[in-house]
Amino acid sequence: MSPVENFAVDHPLVLLGLNVFGDQIGLPIPSYPSLVLAGAFASKHGSPDPGLVVLLALVVCLFADSVWYLMGARFGEALTRWICRVSPRTGTAFVQGRKAYLRYGPVVLVFAKFIPGAGAVSTLLAGQMAMPKAHFVAYSLLGSLLWSSSALVLGAGFGGPILHAFDTLQDYLVLGLGFIGIAVLTLVAFRAALSALKQAMRRPITK
């Protein structure tokens, strides 16, 4: 096996934690399928320990949520406007997330993780709207618990077909992850360049 494959076999929780953190911080790398796969492995092989997986998800999600919460509290609307300029699609998600938050209140945080991208939006809004920190932590942990536990239960319930599909695709896993990484970096660089170009075009031309 390659060094990457050896590391994946020896340290699955490290990779899972990085995947969950990247997902919750807003990168386009969904981690729910990884948690489902962890549940499938746990049901068939007894490893990884489901309790450790849930604990890992709780800690990582709370950390990522706290980053967005503190950024929302610190920068407020200025951060939202900047995100909308850099990524109009994300800006649309913020508008929809704000409407949901104003309509349903903090309980949105409990279910936001089941919607791609909504977790970051809801926690940022919680910071902007000065949700009490104790309430934020409680809602974040409850939402993370439901989200991660449901993935493990789903993986355990359909472990056979999931593992069969994984065995079929694992030869292409490393290559696929490499392409995803390149795509993410390219997207980030493109959006940064586009934002810089728009700002340059807005500047008045001086003679």
Phi, psi and omega in degrees: 000154178286163177304324179295317180294320177299318179296320180297322180288319185279333185227060183296325182290329177296313179296320179296318179297318178295321178297313180297317181297314179301319179297311185287338179275351174117001178284150181280059179229082185304135182254350180301317177300326178294321177292323176298316179296321177298321177296323178294316178296319181296322181290330183264321187248351181078007180213140002286161179295120181304324179297319178292323179297315179296316179299317178300314180298319180298314183293312183294316180296319179296321179296311180296317178299321181294324177300311180294320180299312182292323177294321177295319180291325184278315188255340174057225185296332180299320178293318179299316180297321179295317179297320179295325178290317182291319183222096179303326180296317177294325178299321176298320178297324178294318179298314179294320179295322178296318179298316180295320181295315180293330182278316187253347179083195185298342180299343177302327181298333183291326186250356186296329184292342179282351180248119182307126178086341185286334180299313179295319180299312185293321181288325175296318178295324178299321177291318180297324184267013173058043173298136177306139186300320181297319178294319180300313180299317181297313180294321180297314181294319180295315178297318179294323179295313179296317183296309183289320181295320180296324178294317180294318179296318178297317179295320179292323182288329181239037185302317183301300179299324181294314180292326177297316178295321179295317178299325180289325188260351190295335178296337182255006187295310183297317178299318179296318178296323178297316178297320179297316179299316178297318180297318180297313180297320178296318180296316179297315180296320180296315181293323178295317179294320179296319178296317179296322179295317179297319179294321180294324181289335180280340183289138178292144179275123180255140180265000000 
